[in-house]
């Protein structure tokens, strides 16, 4: 299982699972979850759209909901949010 799949399963478990299920899942997959988070934030801070693309699952059911772009589905829509952010000349800190 790839880091990004584990990360997204973790997020899904947070939304759909019990606290006990979430705790067990997190404990058993923590190194992979942390690797996925690290890659995501590295791409974000470096404004690296290629690395960001590698971090996202390519499935059609991938969805993001955030204050920068609202609800976007599939990487083809999601990438536009990050491209706009990365092309902004303002320094953004996370």
Backbone bond lengths (Angstrom), bond angles and torsions (degrees), N, CA, C in turn:
res aa  C-N    CA-C-N  psi(-1)  N-CA   C-N-CA  omega(-1)  CA-C   N-CA-C  phi
1 X - - - 1.445 - - 1.528 108.03 -
2 X 1.313 116.68 132.56 1.457 120.81 -178.94 1.519 110.87 -75.67
3 X 1.324 115.04 161.97 1.464 120.48 179.63 1.523 110.86 -58.94
4 X 1.303 117.30 -43.63 1.463 118.54 -176.86 1.523 111.80 -67.78
5 X 1.339 117.92 -35.46 1.464 118.98 177.55 1.518 110.45 -65.88
6 X 1.323 116.95 -42.59 1.460 119.85 179.07 1.516 110.05 -62.91
7 X 1.331 117.17 -43.16 1.457 120.77 179.33 1.526 111.01 -59.00
8 X 1.325 117.35 -45.55 1.458 119.74 -177.55 1.525 111.66 -72.53
9 X 1.330 117.89 -33.18 1.462 119.47 172.52 1.523 109.72 -63.14
10 X 1.331 116.56 -37.41 1.460 121.59 178.12 1.527 110.30 -62.28
11 X 1.310 116.71 -46.33 1.467 120.59 178.78 1.525 109.95 -62.13
12 X 1.315 117.08 -43.63 1.465 120.79 178.10 1.526 110.44 -60.82
13 X 1.332 116.37 -42.67 1.464 120.35 178.95 1.520 110.52 -61.81
14 X 1.335 116.77 -35.67 1.469 120.10 177.83 1.520 110.15 -62.53
15 X 1.307 116.59 -38.10 1.458 120.50 -176.15 1.523 112.78 -81.30
16 X 1.329 116.43 -35.58 1.456 120.49 -171.09 1.524 114.60 -108.76
17 X 1.313 118.47 -20.79 1.446 119.91 -171.44 1.510 114.15 -98.63
18 X 1.314 113.38 172.45 1.455 119.30 175.32 1.522 109.18 -79.69
19 X 1.300 116.04 165.52 1.461 120.94 178.42 1.525 110.74 -61.10
20 X 1.325 117.95 -38.62 1.466 121.65 179.32 1.527 110.66 -65.03
21 X 1.337 117.61 -42.40 1.462 121.13 178.39 1.524 110.32 -64.59
22 X 1.308 115.71 -43.09 1.457 120.64 179.42 1.522 111.18 -62.22
23 X 1.313 116.54 -45.22 1.452 121.38 -179.86 1.523 111.39 -61.67
24 X 1.320 117.19 -43.98 1.459 121.29 178.91 1.525 110.72 -64.25
25 X 1.325 116.47 -46.00 1.464 120.68 179.95 1.520 110.72 -60.82
26 X 1.324 116.73 -47.47 1.465 120.87 -178.78 1.514 111.14 -61.53
27 X 1.319 117.31 -43.90 1.460 120.51 -178.50 1.519 111.66 -64.20
28 X 1.318 117.05 -37.97 1.454 119.40 -176.19 1.532 113.25 -82.46
29 X 1.315 118.08 -13.89 1.474 121.47 -178.03 1.529 113.24 -124.32
30 X 1.318 118.43 12.82 1.460 121.48 -172.30 1.535 114.50 -53.73
31 X 1.329 120.64 -45.10 1.472 118.12 -179.67 1.527 112.85 -59.86
32 X 1.314 117.68 -38.26 1.458 121.02 -179.03 1.525 110.71 -73.92
33 X 1.325 116.62 -38.11 1.464 120.49 176.77 1.522 110.34 -61.76
34 X 1.312 116.90 -45.94 1.467 120.74 179.74 1.523 111.67 -65.08
35 X 1.320 117.20 -35.96 1.473 120.32 177.08 1.524 110.92 -64.27
36 X 1.330 116.80 -41.55 1.467 120.38 178.86 1.522 111.18 -65.65
37 X 1.326 116.74 -43.94 1.468 120.49 177.66 1.517 111.39 -63.08
38 X 1.318 116.38 -41.96 1.459 121.02 179.42 1.525 111.03 -61.81
39 X 1.328 116.00 -44.44 1.463 119.79 178.98 1.526 110.65 -63.81
40 X 1.325 117.39 -42.19 1.460 120.97 179.44 1.528 110.98 -59.23
41 X 1.329 116.59 -50.29 1.469 119.31 -177.51 1.517 112.55 -71.61
42 X 1.320 117.86 -29.17 1.464 119.96 174.46 1.533 109.28 -64.35
43 X 1.331 116.71 -45.24 1.466 120.90 177.55 1.521 110.96 -62.44
44 X 1.316 116.76 -40.95 1.455 121.20 -179.28 1.525 111.58 -64.79
45 X 1.323 116.96 -48.83 1.467 120.83 -178.09 1.530 112.58 -69.42
46 X 1.320 117.22 -32.07 1.465 120.85 -179.88 1.526 112.28 -89.81
47 X 1.334 115.68 -2.29 1.467 121.16 -178.26 1.529 110.81 53.72
48 X 1.319 114.47 47.89 1.468 122.26 -174.70 1.525 109.17 -106.02
49 X 1.329 116.48 98.34 1.458 121.11 -176.61 1.523 111.54 -67.47
50 X 1.331 117.83 -31.19 1.466 120.66 178.22 1.520 110.85 -66.96
51 X 1.323 116.84 -45.87 1.457 120.66 177.97 1.531 110.76 -65.74
52 X 1.331 116.57 -37.08 1.460 120.12 177.53 1.530 110.00 -63.14
53 X 1.321 116.57 -41.78 1.464 120.73 178.62 1.523 110.87 -61.23
54 X 1.320 117.05 -40.08 1.467 120.88 177.93 1.528 111.53 -63.53
55 X 1.321 116.56 -27.71 1.456 121.25 -177.33 1.524 112.72 -79.00
56 X 1.322 117.55 -24.01 1.457 121.36 -176.19 1.515 110.66 -91.74
57 X 1.305 116.06 141.28 1.454 122.76 174.41 1.527 107.96 -69.52
58 X 1.300 117.49 140.85 1.455 121.42 -177.09 1.518 115.10 -88.57
59 X 1.314 117.38 6.03 1.466 120.85 -177.11 1.528 111.69 -68.87
60 X 1.315 115.70 155.87 1.464 121.11 -179.45 1.520 113.05 -70.20
61 X 1.332 118.09 -18.23 1.462 119.93 -176.86 1.529 113.48 -94.97
62 X 1.329 117.53 11.35 1.466 121.28 178.08 1.524 108.72 -75.50
63 X 1.338 115.65 132.27 1.465 121.61 -175.61 1.522 108.79 -136.29
64 X 1.329 115.71 144.59 1.457 121.81 172.26 1.524 107.52 -128.52
65 X 1.309 115.87 143.04 1.464 122.06 174.13 1.515 106.26 -133.89
66 X 1.314 116.71 111.25 1.461 119.83 -178.82 1.524 110.15 -146.87
67 X 1.331 117.03 165.60 1.469 120.25 -176.52 1.525 113.82 -69.15
68 X 1.329 118.44 -15.38 1.463 120.20 -179.01 1.520 113.15 -81.71
69 X 1.315 116.56 -30.71 1.455 117.85 -174.46 1.509 115.54 -141.49
70 X 1.309 116.88 3.14 1.458 119.15 -177.88 1.517 110.84 70.62
71 X 1.304 116.38 -151.07 1.457 121.76 -178.95 1.521 109.27 -86.64
72 X 1.324 115.35 124.69 1.463 122.33 176.85 1.516 108.03 -128.74
73 X 1.318 116.09 143.78 1.460 122.17 -179.72 1.524 109.69 -120.85
74 X 1.337 115.40 141.89 1.472 123.03 179.97 1.521 110.69 67.58
75 X 1.318 115.27 151.83 1.458 120.80 -178.23 1.527 111.58 -59.71
76 X 1.326 117.60 -33.34 1.463 119.77 -179.11 1.530 111.79 -58.36
77 X 1.323 118.60 -33.09 1.466 121.62 176.01 1.529 111.77 -87.93
78 X 1.334 115.59 -40.71 1.461 120.99 -177.27 1.522 111.25 -62.52
79 X 1.318 116.72 -39.12 1.468 120.14 -177.42 1.518 112.03 -60.00
80 X 1.319 117.66 -32.47 1.457 120.66 179.23 1.516 112.83 -60.98
81 X 1.331 116.96 -34.97 1.465 121.20 178.01 1.523 109.79 -63.15
82 X 1.339 116.04 -47.39 1.466 119.83 -178.75 1.522 111.69 -72.10
83 X 1.320 118.34 -36.36 1.467 120.39 177.34 1.524 110.49 -61.14
84 X 1.326 117.00 -42.73 1.473 120.57 177.47 1.520 111.14 -62.90
85 X 1.312 116.44 -43.42 1.457 121.11 179.02 1.526 110.97 -63.97
86 X 1.320 116.91 -44.81 1.459 121.02 -176.19 1.527 112.26 -71.17
87 X 1.323 117.36 -27.73 1.469 120.46 -179.46 1.523 112.40 -83.99
88 X 1.308 117.57 -11.72 1.448 122.40 179.04 1.524 108.96 -65.76
89 X 1.313 116.93 131.96 1.477 120.63 -178.16 1.531 112.71 -75.90
90 X 1.313 116.96 -16.00 1.463 120.18 177.96 1.520 111.22 -70.56
91 X 1.305 116.58 143.31 1.470 120.34 174.54 1.508 108.87 -77.20
92 X 1.305 116.54 126.54 1.454 122.05 -179.61 1.520 108.00 -115.89
93 X 1.313 117.14 132.08 1.462 121.48 177.62 1.511 109.22 -114.27
94 X 1.326 114.26 143.43 1.459 120.48 -180.00 1.499 109.20 -123.83
